[in-house]
Amino acid sequence: MELHNVDLNLLVVFDHLLRLRTVSGAAKALGLSQPAVSNALARLRRIFDDDLFVRSAKGMLPTPLAQELAEPVSYALEALQNALNRKVSFDPRHSDRDFRLAMTDIGEIHFIPRLMGTLRELAPGVSVATVRNTAVNLAEEMSQGKVDLAVGHLPELTSEFFQRRLFRQRYVCMFRPGHALDKRTIRLRDFLEADHVVVTAAGTGHARADEILARQGVQRRIRLRVPHFAALADIVASTDLIATVTHKFAERSAKYFGLRYVKHPVDLPEIQINLFWHSRYHRDPANQWLRTQVFDLFSE
């Protein structure tokens, strides 16, 4: 016998007959008519090829097979009822959940310090791991719950995902204090004549900015290419290289490295930074809690 061949409602009737021992009592408890309960019992008898209950002066008595089925059926129905009634919740103060967030290294620079400060206060047992959104099959990893949230400019995450805008930002030109371009505005000619450092971050908003520059025929004199942003501020601070970076990264670099930045001489479009999560986890309490923290901290 296969489970998919058995109507779950029949097992509910069986359980009530077992406890109440009368068709009328089971019908009243279930809100059914007596003929409906009798019909259910007839179906059960055909399925199990057994009478299951026989009439007596003391009501409907279970057969040996019915007695054998009694405990597992009752246990299974109780477990299912508890599962249906269970309200899933997330208690950040007592959770030891390990969240995984997908972002670029420039995202780590902007988001992680403040986020970890908030988690230390609100969820001291929670830990975080970051993954590169270009290093995994992000859509698949998020659909399977292996990555909880993604942050960035990710137009490839479409129909299966929810998203909320965090902020928009523009591109600027960044350099060290005292650089020949250290003035209020810079001309395109001076920009092209300068030496550049470029971060080759494929699949990111920054890479798309580089593509736009190339399409517009802006041929920079690139002296250095690096695969990430981690050392970029140090490099710019100690050389005559200039960099095209996002405004928020330039602000942080100015604060911690004393760098300067001005409006970019090329009209580059702003990029939108969004928070993404998969539709499977839209109502998951832990996912809801984390994305609320991210949105409250970083949305503009």
N, C-alpha and C positions, 0 to 999 in steps of 0.2 A: 504494500500500500504506500502511495506517495502522498506527502503532506498537501501538495497542491490539489489533490483530488478530494480533500476534506474541507467542507465549509466550516470556518471557525465558529460561526454562530451555533452549529450543531454541538460543538464541544461545550459551549456556554450552557446550552439546554441540558446536556448530560451532567454538568457540574451541579446545576440547580436541582435536577431530579435526584441526584445522589444525596444532596443535603436535605431536601425537603420531603422526598419520598412520595410526593403526590403530583399528578399532572396539573391539578387545579392550583396547588401552591406554587409550582414553578411558573405557571402561566401568569399568576398574579404578580409574582416578584419580577418577572421579565416584561410585564406590560403587554402580554400576548393573549390571544384567545386559546381556550383549551384545545380546539381542533388544530391550531397551529403547532402547539407543543406535541400533540399526539402525532402529527405528521412528521415533525422533527425526529421523534423517537423511532418512527417507522423507518426513516431514512438511515438513522444510526444502526438500526438492526440489520438493514441490508448491507451497509458498509462493513460491519464487523461480523456478519453472519452469526449473530448471537442475539438472544432475547434481551440481554443487558439488564432489564428489570421485569420482574414478575409480580402480579398482583397477589396480595395476601391481606389478612385481617389487619395487619400492621402497616399497610401501605405498600408502596412499590419497593420490593426487595432487590438489591443488586445481585446479579449472577457472579460467579467466581471471576469471569473475565472483566465485568464492570468493576469489581473490587480491585483487580489488578491494575486497571486503568486509572482508578480514582486518584491516587497520589500524583503520578506524573502529569495528568491533565490539570489537576488543581494547581500544582506548582507552576506549570507553564502559563496558565491563565493569570495567576497572580504576578508572575514575573513580567508578563506583557502589560498588565494593568499598571504596574509600578513604573515601567518604562514610559508608557504613554502619559502618565501623570507627573513624571519627573520634570521639574523646572531647572533647566541647565543655567548655571550662573557662573560668574567669574569673580573671585575675591582677590584683588591685586595684592593686598597686604599679606596674604598667606599662600600665594601662588609661587611655584618654582618653575613656571612655564619658560621655555626657551623659544623666543620669537626669532624669526629669520626675516630680514628686510633686504630687498634688492635695491641697490643704488650704485652710483659711480663713486669714485674716490673723492671727487669734489662734493658729492652729496654727503659723504661721511664727514668731511670737514665742516659743512654747514649744519647738518642735522644732528649728528651723533652726540657732540658734547652737551648740548642743551637737553636732548632727549634723555640721556643717561642721568643727568642731574635730577630730572623729574621722576624717573623710575626709582632712583635711590630713595626719594622721599615717599612715593606712593606705593611702590612695589619692590621692596628691598630684596626679595628672593628671585625676582625675574631676571633673566639674562637675555642678551641679544647677540645674534650673529648676523653679519652682513655678507651678502654675496653680490657679485657683479652681475648686473642685468644682461650683460652680453656673454657671460661665461656659462650660462645654463639656458635650456629651453624654458624661458621664463613663463610663458603661457601654460605649459604643461606642469611645471613645478608648482605654480600657484593653484592650478585646478586640483592638484593632488594634496594640497595643504603643506607642501614642503617649503614654500615661501609664503609668508603671511601677508606682507604688503610690499608694494613697489613704489618708489618715489622717483620722479624725473620727467623727462620729455619722452614719452613712450607711445607714439601713435600706433604702434603695432598691436597694442592691447585694446581690442575693440569690443565686439558684441558680447562676450562672456563676462565682461568686467564692469564694475562700477568705478567711478572716479570723481574726485573733487579737486577743484583748483586750489592750490596753495598760494601761488604768486606768479607774477610775470616779471621777467628781468631783461635788461638790455645788455649789449656788449660794449665794452670800453677798451681803451688802449692803456696798458700798464707798463711802468718803467721805474727805474731807481731815481731818487732825488738827484738833481744836478745833471740829469741826462739832457742832451741837446734838445729833446722834445718836451722838456719839463716847462710847459707854459699852458696857458688857459685853453687854447685850441691848437690843433695841429693840422697842417695841410696834407692832402693825399700824397703830394709829391714827397714831402718829408717822411711820411709813413713808409712809402715804397723804398726810399733810399736807406732806411734804417735796417739794422740786423734783427732778425726775428727768431724767437723760440716758439715752437708749435707742439701742442700736446696731441698726439695721434690716438684719439680715443674713439675708435670705430663704433658706430651705432648710437652715438650720443648726440645731444643738441649741439655740443661744441663741434663735433665732426660735421654737422650740417652747416654750421656757420662757415667752416673752412670750404665746404662745397660751394656755398653761395659766393664767397670771395673768388673762387676759381672760375665760376660761371660768368662772373662780371669782369673777368679778365684782370683781376687784381693780382699781380705777380709779385709776391713778397720775396725778399732776399732771406731765405730761411737758412740759418746757420746751425740750428740745433733742433732735433726732434726728440721728444721724450714720451714714454707711453702712459704717463700719469701726471697728476697735478701735485703730488706730495712734495716734490722738491722745487716746484716752479717758482715760488716766492723767493726761496734762497738763491736760485739761479739769477732771477731778475735783479735781486738786491745787490749782487756781487759782479754783475757784468753790464755791458751796454746793450744787451738784448732787450727787446720789447715783446710784449705778449698781448694777444687778443683774448680777453677773458670776460666772464660774466661780472656784472656790477657787484653782486654780493661777494664773490670771491675777491674782487679788487678791494672792497671795503675791509674785509678781514685782513688782507695782506697789508693794507695801509695801517691798520691798527697794530698788528704784531710785527711788521717788518719795516714800517715807515715808508712804504712804497707810495708812488703817486699814480694817478690815473686821470684820463680825460675822456670826453666824448669821442667815440670812434669816428674816424674820418669817412668811413664807408657806411652807407645807410643799411645796416643789418637789421632784419626783423627781430622783434622781441621773441623770446621763447617762454612758453608756459610750463610751469612745473606743477605736476598733478600727483595726487595720492591715488593709488590703484589697489583694488582688492577683487578677488574672484567672486562671482555671484553665489557660488556654493557656500561661501562663508559670510554672506551679507548679514545674516542674523546670528552668527556665532558670537556669544558674549565676549570672549577674549579678544577676538578680532575687532569687535565694535569698540571695546575699551581702548585698545592700542591706537586705532585710527583716530579716535576722539582726542587722545593725548597729542598725536602728531598734528592734527588739524588745529587744535587750540594753541599749540606752541608756534606754529609756522604760517598759518593762513594770514593773508593780508587782504 
